[in-house]
Amino acid sequence: MIVFPNCKINLGLHILGKRTDGYHNLETVFYPLPLYDVLEVIQASDTNQLYELFLSGNKIDGEVQNNLCVKAYQLLKKDFSHFPAVKIYLHKAIPSGAGLGGGSADGAYMLKLMNEKFSLKLSQERLITYALELGSDCPFFIMNKPCFAQQRGETLEPINLNLPAYKLMLINSGIHINTAWAFAQVEFTNTKNIKDIISMPIEDWKHNLTNDFELPVFKKFPEIADIKKQLYASGALYASMSGSGSTIYGIFSKNSIIDYKSFPQHYFVKEFSL
């Protein structure tokens, strides 16, 4: 069985404060994009190993046991011991560690795939509960529609946000931002509500819709700040960093012509219709 985990961007991101459990309360709007990894699970004939993970595409750092697809399998295996041994094939097209939620999407889609493949009949609410055990962004990918998110990111409210009159450009320089470092730099000063700002015309987002991670990330990595400046210089109506970085995206009117050659060849550059 094959599924196609997609990525997301954050439209605004406010860190509201640190919680007693060590996590942070936040608010953001998650918006799904049609950039996909490929995930396949097949039943293994060799039962000496519970699972095998085969990776291709973009390089993923870290140990196999820390991959969220593996963790999703192990999470369900605890409650559904009849699961057979499996082979997991993951092809990475979404840049890793880029604020796009690629790993979170893979873990969430693994839960959905296993639910369907093995007829577990888990409700969306139950899948969201499992997903939260994998990571704060994972519950969004169970719903996978524009949502206003609060708390750790697991409190999700679907919103009516359609952007068919626009196109979007993603730029990733390949710089990796350490998420723990980024959280440690943020000052909790934001008071504007992102849900209210999103209801404004896109032309007003530039001066109202902010990502709290931009200030420390741009200070340490001026190259990322320059990408945002270039997108505005190219006619973006709105540009921002996604998540804790390092991807920058720009939203343009549908007929805009964007100069791709202004970015270095080693950058990941992708254009989408919204």
Buried (B, 14 or more C-beta within 10 A) or exposed (E): EEBBBBBBBBBBBBBBEBEEEEBBBBBBBBBBBEBBBBBBBEEBEEEEEBBBBEBEEBEBEEEEEEBBBBBBBEBBBEEEEEBEBBBBBBBBBBBBBBBBBBBBBBBBBBBBBBBEBBEBEBEEEBBBBBBBEBBBBBBBBBBBEBBBBBBBBBEBEEBEBEBEEBBBBBBBBEBEBEBEEBBEBBEEEBEEEBBEBBEEEBEEBBEBBBBBBBBBBBEBBEEBBEBBBBBEEBEBBBBBBBBBBBBBBBBBEEEBEBEEEEBEEEEBBBEBEB
